[in-house]
């Protein structure tokens, strides 16, 4: 599952900005060694590629390969269909209330100042 979350992040952001390992470490609050292991598996499976940054040769820009883009789009479609099925018949106001409650619980357990979007994905203010 974490592998797809990495792919989802890369797929959503790499079209508008460069994505680096440090971005994934920060987004998912994980150590460098954990991120490295996940990225190695994705690279081994030909789902991502690491390219040397033009601005800083020490950094490796992470992109989805053509195969990775296909997998990402397929899984994203499947998850969107599941989301639609789960919220079928639930009003917009009820969803807004639900996400507000989830945000408050998240803050209460000490997870920070993040909020959920209407897709349940955590975003920072």
Secondary structure, 3 states (H helix, E strand, C coil): CHHHHHHHHHHHHCCCCCCEHHHHHHHHCCCHHHHHHHHHHHHHCCCEEEEECCCCCCCEEEEECHHHHHHHHHHHHHHHHHHHHHHCCCCHHHHHHHHHHHHHHHHHCCCCCCEECCCCCEECC
